């Protein structure tokens, strides 16, 4: 199955366009007496099982590579197991690693993401030019998904991404236009990352994509929750633009992983399900 079809089917099946970020922070995981690998695996195993039991799975899982790598080999072994657990649910797995390079290094990174980690999709940066993501585009042709950072959610994004060229066009729009060209030969599997904290920019990017209605570009939208982005406001911008919501994923990581803190509950897995249901209602997909 092509990645874009996996996105559409998971949205319809789970009645959700939420992407659940899986970002382990050992100090916030309420499990004790285990090593890093065991703690992370058990934490997410309980959360995923609770989602299954409540028939409330997200429409994508997004483990962030850095959160696992910070714990060395134990964290990386945990990542491998977490990805395997996620894939057993048939929910698409987006490995957030933002890889980029040139030449043989880029080929090696692409193989790592898809051949070793077995992700359904990954994130990349394209600011080195097309050749820096060419190996990833080849995987798009084989059915894998690739999300290109277009306008990030951090406060400093505007320092470079909003710079204008000689025609007065901001860099993020230039990149969005390039994505349309690259996506024309990517079987619908080339996507764009746009932060929920950048709604004016999101609106302009949506307008750019809508000018090529024959090209579908999946969207990954981080920044909801801890970073200050509003899921309802983001959904409103998407709906106003008439964008196909089944190929959109609105990500929440800390707000779902550690919902038990907000709810003041010892049931961390049940709290995650509760928070996911709240987020689904806020977005209003189904």
Phi and psi in degrees as GROMACS dihedral restraints (atoms count N, CA, C in turn):
[ dihedral_restraints ]
;  ai    aj    ak    al  type     phi  dphi    fc
    3     4     5     6     1   -65.7    20    10
    4     5     6     7     1   148.1    20    10
    6     7     8     9     1   -58.1    20    10
    7     8     9    10     1   -40.4    20    10
    9    10    11    12     1   -63.1    20    10
   10    11    12    13     1   -34.1    20    10
   12    13    14    15     1   -71.0    20    10
   13    14    15    16     1   -35.2    20    10
   15    16    17    18     1   -63.3    20    10
   16    17    18    19     1   -39.3    20    10
   18    19    20    21     1   -61.2    20    10
   19    20    21    22     1   -48.9    20    10
   21    22    23    24     1   -62.8    20    10
   22    23    24    25     1   -45.1    20    10
   24    25    26    27     1   -68.4    20    10
   25    26    27    28     1   -37.4    20    10
   27    28    29    30     1   -70.3    20    10
   28    29    30    31     1   -34.0    20    10
   30    31    32    33     1   -64.8    20    10
   31    32    33    34     1   -45.4    20    10
   33    34    35    36     1   -68.3    20    10
   34    35    36    37     1   -43.4    20    10
   36    37    38    39     1   -65.6    20    10
   37    38    39    40     1   -43.4    20    10
   39    40    41    42     1   -95.3    20    10
   40    41    42    43     1    -1.0    20    10
   42    43    44    45     1    52.2    20    10
   43    44    45    46     1    47.3    20    10
   45    46    47    48     1  -156.6    20    10
   46    47    48    49     1   151.4    20    10
   48    49    50    51     1  -123.8    20    10
   49    50    51    52     1    22.1    20    10
   51    52    53    54     1   -81.2    20    10
   52    53    54    55     1   135.0    20    10
   54    55    56    57     1  -104.8    20    10
   55    56    57    58     1   123.6    20    10
   57    58    59    60     1   -92.9    20    10
   58    59    60    61     1   109.5    20    10
   60    61    62    63     1   -69.2    20    10
   61    62    63    64     1   140.6    20    10
   63    64    65    66     1  -118.3    20    10
   64    65    66    67     1    89.0    20    10
   66    67    68    69     1  -119.1    20    10
   67    68    69    70     1    93.1    20    10
   69    70    71    72     1   -71.8    20    10
   70    71    72    73     1   130.8    20    10
   72    73    74    75     1  -127.0    20    10
   73    74    75    76     1   106.4    20    10
   75    76    77    78     1   -55.6    20    10
   76    77    78    79     1   -36.0    20    10
   78    79    80    81     1   -65.4    20    10
   79    80    81    82     1   -20.7    20    10
   81    82    83    84     1  -102.8    20    10
   82    83    84    85     1    -5.4    20    10
   84    85    86    87     1   -86.8    20    10
   85    86    87    88     1   118.9    20    10
   87    88    89    90     1   -82.4    20    10
   88    89    90    91     1    49.6    20    10
   90    91    92    93     1  -126.1    20    10
   91    92    93    94     1   134.5    20    10
   93    94    95    96     1  -127.3    20    10
   94    95    96    97     1   160.7    20    10
   96    97    98    99     1    82.2    20    10
   97    98    99   100     1    14.3    20    10
   99   100   101   102     1  -127.8    20    10
  100   101   102   103     1   162.1    20    10
  102   103   104   105     1   -79.0    20    10
  103   104   105   106     1   175.2    20    10
  105   106   107   108     1   -59.1    20    10
  106   107   108   109     1   -45.6    20    10
  108   109   110   111     1   -60.5    20    10
  109   110   111   112     1   -50.0    20    10
  111   112   113   114     1   -61.8    20    10
  112   113   114   115     1   -41.8    20    10
  114   115   116   117     1   -61.6    20    10
  115   116   117   118     1   -48.1    20    10
  117   118   119   120     1   -66.0    20    10
  118   119   120   121     1   -45.7    20    10
  120   121   122   123     1   -64.2    20    10
  121   122   123   124     1   -44.8    20    10
  123   124   125   126     1   -65.4    20    10
  124   125   126   127     1   -39.8    20    10
  126   127   128   129     1   -57.7    20    10
  127   128   129   130     1   -52.4    20    10
  129   130   131   132     1   -76.0    20    10
  130   131   132   133     1   -26.8    20    10
  132   133   134   135     1   -62.3    20    10
  133   134   135   136     1   -44.9    20    10
  135   136   137   138     1   -66.3    20    10
  136   137   138   139     1   -38.6    20    10
  138   139   140   141     1   -65.6    20    10
  139   140   141   142     1   -47.1    20    10
  141   142   143   144     1   -63.9    20    10
  142   143   144   145     1   -42.4    20    10
  144   145   146   147     1   -64.0    20    10
  145   146   147   148     1   -36.1    20    10
  147   148   149   150     1   -66.9    20    10
  148   149   150   151     1   -39.1    20    10
  150   151   152   153     1   -62.2    20    10
  151   152   153   154     1   -42.4    20    10
  153   154   155   156     1   -64.9    20    10
  154   155   156   157     1   -44.9    20    10
  156   157   158   159     1   -62.2    20    10
  157   158   159   160     1   -34.6    20    10
  159   160   161   162     1   -91.1    20    10
  160   161   162   163     1     3.9    20    10
  162   163   164   165     1    51.3    20    10
  163   164   165   166     1    46.5    20    10
  165   166   167   168     1  -139.3    20    10
  166   167   168   169     1    70.7    20    10
  168   169   170   171     1   -89.6    20    10
  169   170   171   172     1   149.8    20    10
  171   172   173   174     1   -72.1    20    10
  172   173   174   175     1   175.6    20    10
  174   175   176   177     1   -95.1    20    10
  175   176   177   178     1    -2.3    20    10
  177   178   179   180     1  -166.3    20    10
  178   179   180   181     1   153.4    20    10
  180   181   182   183     1  -113.3    20    10
  181   182   183   184     1   141.5    20    10
  183   184   185   186     1  -134.8    20    10
  184   185   186   187     1    85.8    20    10
  186   187   188   189     1   -70.8    20    10
  187   188   189   190     1   135.5    20    10
  189   190   191   192     1   -96.3    20    10
  190   191   192   193     1   117.9    20    10
  192   193   194   195     1   -51.7    20    10
  193   194   195   196     1   -41.8    20    10
  195   196   197   198     1   -62.3    20    10
  196   197   198   199     1   -35.4    20    10
  198   199   200   201     1   -66.9    20    10
  199   200   201   202     1   -24.7    20    10
  201   202   203   204     1   -90.1    20    10
  202   203   204   205     1   -41.4    20    10
  204   205   206   207     1   -63.2    20    10
  205   206   207   208     1   -26.6    20    10
  207   208   209   210     1   -62.8    20    10
  208   209   210   211     1   -19.2    20    10
  210   211   212   213     1  -102.2    20    10
  211   212   213   214     1    17.9    20    10
  213   214   215   216     1    68.6    20    10
  214   215   216   217     1  -150.2    20    10
  216   217   218   219     1   -62.6    20    10
  217   218   219   220     1   -32.9    20    10
  219   220   221   222     1   -61.6    20    10
  220   221   222   223     1   -42.4    20    10
  222   223   224   225     1   -67.0    20    10
  223   224   225   226     1   -40.1    20    10
  225   226   227   228     1   -69.4    20    10
  226   227   228   229     1   -37.1    20    10
  228   229   230   231     1   -63.4    20    10
  229   230   231   232     1   -38.7    20    10
  231   232   233   234     1   -63.0    20    10
  232   233   234   235     1   -41.4    20    10
  234   235   236   237     1   -58.7    20    10
  235   236   237   238     1   -44.9    20    10
  237   238   239   240     1   -58.7    20    10
  238   239   240   241     1   -42.6    20    10
  240   241   242   243     1   -71.5    20    10
  241   242   243   244     1   -38.2    20    10
  243   244   245   246     1   -64.3    20    10
  244   245   246   247     1   -43.1    20    10
  246   247   248   249     1   -60.1    20    10
  247   248   249   250     1   -43.7    20    10
  249   250   251   252     1   -61.5    20    10
  250   251   252   253     1   -41.6    20    10
  252   253   254   255     1   -62.4    20    10
  253   254   255   256     1   -43.6    20    10
  255   256   257   258     1   -62.8    20    10
  256   257   258   259     1   -43.0    20    10
  258   259   260   261     1   -66.3    20    10
  259   260   261   262     1   -25.2    20    10
  261   262   263   264     1   -66.3    20    10
  262   263   264   265     1   -20.3    20    10
  264   265   266   267     1   -85.0    20    10
  265   266   267   268     1    -8.4    20    10
  267   268   269   270     1    69.7    20    10
  268   269   270   271     1     9.3    20    10
  270   271   272   273     1   -83.9    20    10
  271   272   273   274     1   133.0    20    10
  273   274   275   276     1   -60.5    20    10
  274   275   276   277     1   142.9    20    10
  276   277   278   279     1  -111.9    20    10
  277   278   279   280     1   120.3    20    10
  279   280   281   282     1  -106.3    20    10
  280   281   282   283     1   113.5    20    10
  282   283   284   285     1   -87.5    20    10
  283   284   285   286     1   113.5    20    10
  285   286   287   288     1   -88.6    20    10
  286   287   288   289     1    97.7    20    10
  288   289   290   291     1  -127.8    20    10
  289   290   291   292     1   -13.5    20    10
  291   292   293   294     1    47.0    20    10
  292   293   294   295     1    48.0    20    10
  294   295   296   297     1   -70.1    20    10
  295   296   297   298     1   147.0    20    10
  297   298   299   300     1  -165.8    20    10
  298   299   300   301     1   146.7    20    10
  300   301   302   303     1  -177.9    20    10
  301   302   303   304     1  -170.1    20    10
  303   304   305   306     1  -127.6    20    10
  304   305   306   307     1   160.0    20    10
  306   307   308   309     1    61.8    20    10
  307   308   309   310     1  -141.2    20    10
  309   310   311   312     1   -64.6    20    10
  310   311   312   313     1   -28.4    20    10
  312   313   314   315     1   -63.1    20    10
  313   314   315   316     1   -40.2    20    10
  315   316   317   318     1   -67.9    20    10
  316   317   318   319     1   -39.5    20    10
  318   319   320   321     1   -59.9    20    10
  319   320   321   322     1   -42.7    20    10
  321   322   323   324     1   -64.0    20    10
  322   323   324   325     1   -40.8    20    10
  324   325   326   327     1   -63.1    20    10
  325   326   327   328     1   -42.7    20    10
  327   328   329   330     1   -63.0    20    10
  328   329   330   331     1   -41.5    20    10
  330   331   332   333     1   -63.9    20    10
  331   332   333   334     1   -38.8    20    10
  333   334   335   336     1   -59.0    20    10
  334   335   336   337     1   -49.0    20    10
  336   337   338   339     1   -61.0    20    10
  337   338   339   340     1   -43.7    20    10
  339   340   341   342     1  -103.3    20    10
  340   341   342   343     1   -36.9    20    10
  342   343   344   345     1   -82.5    20    10
  343   344   345   346     1   -41.4    20    10
  345   346   347   348     1   -86.6    20    10
  346   347   348   349     1   -57.0    20    10
  348   349   350   351     1   -76.1    20    10
  349   350   351   352     1   -19.3    20    10
  351   352   353   354     1    62.1    20    10
  352   353   354   355     1    34.8    20    10
  354   355   356   357     1   -72.6    20    10
  355   356   357   358     1   152.0    20    10
  357   358   359   360     1   -79.3    20    10
  358   359   360   361     1   -27.6    20    10
  360   361   362   363     1  -154.6    20    10
  361   362   363   364     1   164.6    20    10
  363   364   365   366     1  -146.1    20    10
  364   365   366   367     1   171.1    20    10
  366   367   368   369     1  -108.6    20    10
  367   368   369   370     1   146.1    20    10
  369   370   371   372     1  -140.5    20    10
  370   371   372   373     1   165.7    20    10
  372   373   374   375     1  -114.4    20    10
  373   374   375   376     1   142.1    20    10
  375   376   377   378     1  -118.3    20    10
  376   377   378   379     1    17.6    20    10
  378   379   380   381     1   -73.7    20    10
  379   380   381   382     1    -5.1    20    10
  381   382   383   384     1   -90.5    20    10
  382   383   384   385     1    -3.5    20    10
  384   385   386   387     1   106.9    20    10
  385   386   387   388     1   171.3    20    10
  387   388   389   390     1   -57.5    20    10
  388   389   390   391     1   -39.9    20    10
  390   391   392   393     1   -63.6    20    10
  391   392   393   394     1   -18.8    20    10
  393   394   395   396     1   -77.0    20    10
  394   395   396   397     1   -11.9    20    10
  396   397   398   399     1  -125.6    20    10
  397   398   399   400     1     4.6    20    10
  399   400   401   402     1   -53.2    20    10
  400   401   402   403     1   -45.3    20    10
  402   403   404   405     1   -60.6    20    10
  403   404   405   406     1   -32.3    20    10
  405   406   407   408     1   -70.5    20    10
  406   407   408   409     1   -37.6    20    10
  408   409   410   411     1   -62.8    20    10
  409   410   411   412     1   -32.7    20    10
  411   412   413   414     1   -64.0    20    10
  412   413   414   415     1   -37.1    20    10
  414   415   416   417     1   -69.4    20    10
  415   416   417   418     1   -29.1    20    10
  417   418   419   420     1   -58.0    20    10
  418   419   420   421     1   -41.1    20    10
  420   421   422   423     1   -64.9    20    10
  421   422   423   424     1   -21.4    20    10
  423   424   425   426     1   -94.5    20    10
  424   425   426   427     1     3.4    20    10
  426   427   428   429     1   107.5    20    10
  427   428   429   430     1    -3.1    20    10
  429   430   431   432     1   -85.2    20    10
  430   431   432   433     1   156.6    20    10
  432   433   434   435     1  -100.0    20    10
  433   434   435   436     1   146.1    20    10
  435   436   437   438     1  -137.9    20    10
  436   437   438   439     1   124.6    20    10
  438   439   440   441     1  -107.1    20    10
  439   440   441   442     1   125.4    20    10
  441   442   443   444     1   -98.9    20    10
  442   443   444   445     1   126.8    20    10
  444   445   446   447     1   -60.9    20    10
  445   446   447   448     1   118.3    20    10
  447   448   449   450     1  -111.8    20    10
  448   449   450   451     1   -46.3    20    10
  450   451   452   453     1  -148.6    20    10
  451   452   453   454     1   110.1    20    10
  453   454   455   456     1   -79.9    20    10
  454   455   456   457     1   171.0    20    10
  456   457   458   459     1   -96.8    20    10
  457   458   459   460     1    -4.4    20    10
  459   460   461   462     1   -80.1    20    10
  460   461   462   463     1   155.0    20    10
  462   463   464   465     1   -58.7    20    10
  463   464   465   466     1   -33.2    20    10
  465   466   467   468     1   -80.5    20    10
  466   467   468   469     1     2.0    20    10
  468   469   470   471     1   -57.3    20    10
  469   470   471   472     1   -36.7    20    10
  471   472   473   474     1   -68.2    20    10
  472   473   474   475     1   -18.1    20    10
  474   475   476   477     1   -59.3    20    10
  475   476   477   478     1   -35.5    20    10
  477   478   479   480     1  -121.3    20    10
  478   479   480   481     1   -41.7    20    10
  480   481   482   483     1   -70.2    20    10
  481   482   483   484     1   -21.2    20    10
  483   484   485   486     1   -97.1    20    10
  484   485   486   487     1     1.4    20    10
  486   487   488   489     1   -60.9    20    10
  487   488   489   490     1   144.4    20    10
  489   490   491   492     1  -105.8    20    10
  490   491   492   493     1   144.2    20    10
  492   493   494   495     1   -83.3    20    10
  493   494   495   496     1  -172.6    20    10
  495   496   497   498     1   -65.7    20    10
  496   497   498   499     1   -18.4    20    10
  498   499   500   501     1   -91.8    20    10
  499   500   501   502     1     0.9    20    10
  501   502   503   504     1    84.6    20    10
  502   503   504   505     1    11.1    20    10
  504   505   506   507     1   -92.7    20    10
  505   506   507   508     1   130.1    20    10
  507   508   509   510     1   -68.8    20    10
  508   509   510   511     1   152.8    20    10
  510   511   512   513     1   -56.9    20    10
  511   512   513   514     1   -38.1    20    10
  513   514   515   516     1   -65.9    20    10
  514   515   516   517     1   -29.1    20    10
  516   517   518   519     1   -75.2    20    10
  517   518   519   520     1   -39.0    20    10
  519   520   521   522     1   -57.0    20    10
  520   521   522   523     1   -43.2    20    10
  522   523   524   525     1   -68.4    20    10
  523   524   525   526     1   -39.5    20    10
  525   526   527   528     1   -59.7    20    10
  526   527   528   529     1   -40.2    20    10
  528   529   530   531     1   -66.5    20    10
  529   530   531   532     1   -37.3    20    10
  531   532   533   534     1   -63.6    20    10
  532   533   534   535     1   -38.9    20    10
  534   535   536   537     1   -60.0    20    10
  535   536   537   538     1   -38.6    20    10
  537   538   539   540     1   -60.1    20    10
  538   539   540   541     1   -42.7    20    10
  540   541   542   543     1   -65.5    20    10
  541   542   543   544     1   -48.5    20    10
  543   544   545   546     1   -65.0    20    10
  544   545   546   547     1   -34.5    20    10
  546   547   548   549     1   -71.2    20    10
  547   548   549   550     1   -19.7    20    10
  549   550   551   552     1   -63.3    20    10
  550   551   552   553     1   -19.2    20    10
  552   553   554   555     1  -123.4    20    10
  553   554   555   556     1    28.4    20    10
  555   556   557   558     1  -120.6    20    10
  556   557   558   559     1    13.6    20    10
  558   559   560   561     1    58.0    20    10
  559   560   561   562     1    28.6    20    10
  561   562   563   564     1    79.3    20    10
  562   563   564   565     1     8.1    20    10
  564   565   566   567     1   -99.5    20    10
  565   566   567   568     1     2.5    20    10
  567   568   569   570     1   -98.5    20    10
  568   569   570   571     1   121.0    20    10
  570   571   572   573     1  -116.6    20    10
  571   572   573   574     1   179.5    20    10
  573   574   575   576     1  -129.6    20    10
  574   575   576   577     1   140.7    20    10
  576   577   578   579     1  -104.0    20    10
  577   578   579   580     1   122.0    20    10
  579   580   581   582     1  -136.3    20    10
  580   581   582   583     1   127.2    20    10
  582   583   584   585     1   -71.6    20    10
  583   584   585   586     1   144.6    20    10
  585   586   587   588     1   -72.3    20    10
  586   587   588   589     1   -12.4    20    10
  588   589   590   591     1   -86.9    20    10
  589   590   591   592     1     2.6    20    10
  591   592   593   594     1  -125.4    20    10
  592   593   594   595     1    57.0    20    10
  594   595   596   597     1   -64.9    20    10
  595   596   597   598     1   -38.4    20    10
  597   598   599   600     1   -60.8    20    10
  598   599   600   601     1   -41.4    20    10
  600   601   602   603     1   -67.5    20    10
  601   602   603   604     1   -38.9    20    10
  603   604   605   606     1   -58.6    20    10
  604   605   606   607     1   -44.7    20    10
  606   607   608   609     1   -59.4    20    10
  607   608   609   610     1   -41.5    20    10
  609   610   611   612     1   -69.2    20    10
  610   611   612   613     1   -37.0    20    10
  612   613   614   615     1   -67.7    20    10
  613   614   615   616     1   -41.3    20    10
  615   616   617   618     1   -60.0    20    10
  616   617   618   619     1   -42.5    20    10
  618   619   620   621     1   -61.5    20    10
  619   620   621   622     1   -37.4    20    10
  621   622   623   624     1   -65.5    20    10
  622   623   624   625     1   -45.6    20    10
  624   625   626   627     1   -65.6    20    10
  625   626   627   628     1   -36.7    20    10
  627   628   629   630     1   -68.4    20    10
  628   629   630   631     1   -16.8    20    10
  630   631   632   633     1   -71.6    20    10
  631   632   633   634     1   -12.8    20    10
  633   634   635   636     1  -122.5    20    10
  634   635   636   637     1    73.6    20    10
  636   637   638   639     1   -63.4    20    10
  637   638   639   640     1   -18.8    20    10
  639   640   641   642     1   -79.6    20    10
  640   641   642   643     1   -11.4    20    10
  642   643   644   645     1  -106.1    20    10
  643   644   645   646     1   119.8    20    10
  645   646   647   648     1   -95.9    20    10
  646   647   648   649     1   127.1    20    10
  648   649   650   651     1  -121.7    20    10
  649   650   651   652     1   108.6    20    10
  651   652   653   654     1   -60.0    20    10
  652   653   654   655     1   148.3    20    10
  654   655   656   657     1  -118.5    20    10
  655   656   657   658     1   136.3    20    10
  657   658   659   660     1  -116.4    20    10
  658   659   660   661     1   119.7    20    10
  660   661   662   663     1  -119.3    20    10
  661   662   663   664     1    98.3    20    10
  663   664   665   666     1   -86.7    20    10
  664   665   666   667     1   176.4    20    10
  666   667   668   669     1   102.5    20    10
  667   668   669   670     1    -1.4    20    10
  669   670   671   672     1   -79.4    20    10
  670   671   672   673     1   139.1    20    10
  672   673   674   675     1    92.7    20    10
  673   674   675   676     1  -111.5    20    10
  675   676   677   678     1   -59.0    20    10
  676   677   678   679     1   -31.7    20    10
  678   679   680   681     1   -83.5    20    10
  679   680   681   682     1    -7.0    20    10
  681   682   683   684     1   103.1    20    10
  682   683   684   685     1    -3.9    20    10
  684   685   686   687     1   -75.8    20    10
  685   686   687   688     1   148.4    20    10
  687   688   689   690     1  -102.8    20    10
  688   689   690   691     1   124.6    20    10
  690   691   692   693     1   -65.4    20    10
  691   692   693   694     1   -41.2    20    10
  693   694   695   696     1   -67.0    20    10
  694   695   696   697     1   -41.7    20    10
  696   697   698   699     1   -65.4    20    10
  697   698   699   700     1   -39.8    20    10
  699   700   701   702     1   -62.7    20    10
  700   701   702   703     1   -45.4    20    10
  702   703   704   705     1   -61.5    20    10
  703   704   705   706     1   -37.5    20    10
  705   706   707   708     1   -64.5    20    10
  706   707   708   709     1   -41.6    20    10
  708   709   710   711     1   -62.2    20    10
  709   710   711   712     1   -42.4    20    10
  711   712   713   714     1   -64.7    20    10
  712   713   714   715     1   -45.0    20    10
  714   715   716   717     1   -67.1    20    10
  715   716   717   718     1   -39.1    20    10
  717   718   719   720     1   -63.1    20    10
  718   719   720   721     1   -32.6    20    10
  720   721   722   723     1   -81.2    20    10
  721   722   723   724     1    -9.1    20    10
  723   724   725   726     1    69.5    20    10
  724   725   726   727     1    29.5    20    10
  726   727   728   729     1   -77.6    20    10
  727   728   729   730     1   146.5    20    10
  729   730   731   732     1   -70.1    20    10
  730   731   732   733     1   104.5    20    10
  732   733   734   735     1   -67.6    20    10
  733   734   735   736     1   -21.7    20    10
  735   736   737   738     1   -67.6    20    10
  736   737   738   739     1   -17.0    20    10
  738   739   740   741     1  -106.3    20    10
  739   740   741   742     1    15.1    20    10
  741   742   743   744     1  -107.3    20    10
  742   743   744   745     1   141.0    20    10
  744   745   746   747     1  -130.0    20    10
  745   746   747   748     1   119.5    20    10
  747   748   749   750     1   -96.5    20    10
  748   749   750   751     1   117.3    20    10
  750   751   752   753     1   -94.3    20    10
  751   752   753   754     1   139.1    20    10
  753   754   755   756     1  -135.1    20    10
  754   755   756   757     1   130.9    20    10
  756   757   758   759     1  -110.7    20    10
  757   758   759   760     1   -79.3    20    10
  759   760   761   762     1   -58.0    20    10
  760   761   762   763     1   -38.5    20    10
  762   763   764   765     1   -61.8    20    10
  763   764   765   766     1   -25.6    20    10
  765   766   767   768     1   -97.3    20    10
  766   767   768   769     1   -47.7    20    10
  768   769   770   771     1   -56.9    20    10
  769   770   771   772     1   -42.6    20    10
  771   772   773   774     1  -117.7    20    10
  772   773   774   775     1    35.0    20    10
  774   775   776   777     1   -61.5    20    10
  775   776   777   778     1   -25.4    20    10
  777   778   779   780     1   -59.6    20    10
  778   779   780   781     1   -28.1    20    10
  780   781   782   783     1   -66.3    20    10
  781   782   783   784     1   -43.6    20    10
  783   784   785   786     1   -68.9    20    10
  784   785   786   787     1   -39.1    20    10
  786   787   788   789     1   -84.2    20    10
  787   788   789   790     1    -5.4    20    10
  789   790   791   792     1    52.9    20    10
  790   791   792   793     1    51.4    20    10
  792   793   794   795     1  -123.8    20    10
  793   794   795   796     1   148.5    20    10
  795   796   797   798     1   -83.2    20    10
  796   797   798   799     1   -14.0    20    10
  798   799   800   801     1   -87.3    20    10
  799   800   801   802     1    84.5    20    10
  801   802   803   804     1   -67.6    20    10
  802   803   804   805     1   -37.5    20    10
  804   805   806   807     1   -69.5    20    10
  805   806   807   808     1   -44.2    20    10
  807   808   809   810     1   -63.4    20    10
  808   809   810   811     1   -34.7    20    10
  810   811   812   813     1   -65.4    20    10
  811   812   813   814     1   -38.3    20    10
  813   814   815   816     1   -62.3    20    10
  814   815   816   817     1   -44.1    20    10
  816   817   818   819     1   -61.8    20    10
  817   818   819   820     1   -43.2    20    10
  819   820   821   822     1   -59.7    20    10
  820   821   822   823     1   -44.6    20    10
  822   823   824   825     1   -66.6    20    10
  823   824   825   826     1   -36.7    20    10
  825   826   827   828     1   -64.6    20    10
  826   827   828   829     1   -42.3    20    10
  828   829   830   831     1   -62.2    20    10
  829   830   831   832     1   -40.8    20    10
  831   832   833   834     1   -61.0    20    10
  832   833   834   835     1   -44.5    20    10
  834   835   836   837     1   -66.1    20    10
  835   836   837   838     1   -39.1    20    10
  837   838   839   840     1   -59.7    20    10
  838   839   840   841     1   -43.8    20    10
  840   841   842   843     1   -65.4    20    10
  841   842   843   844     1   -38.2    20    10
  843   844   845   846     1   -64.8    20    10
  844   845   846   847     1   -38.9    20    10
  846   847   848   849     1   -73.9    20    10
  847   848   849   850     1   -39.8    20    10
  849   850   851   852     1    70.7    20    10
  850   851   852   853     1    40.0    20    10
  852   853   854   855     1   -70.7    20    10
  853   854   855   856     1   -46.0    20    10
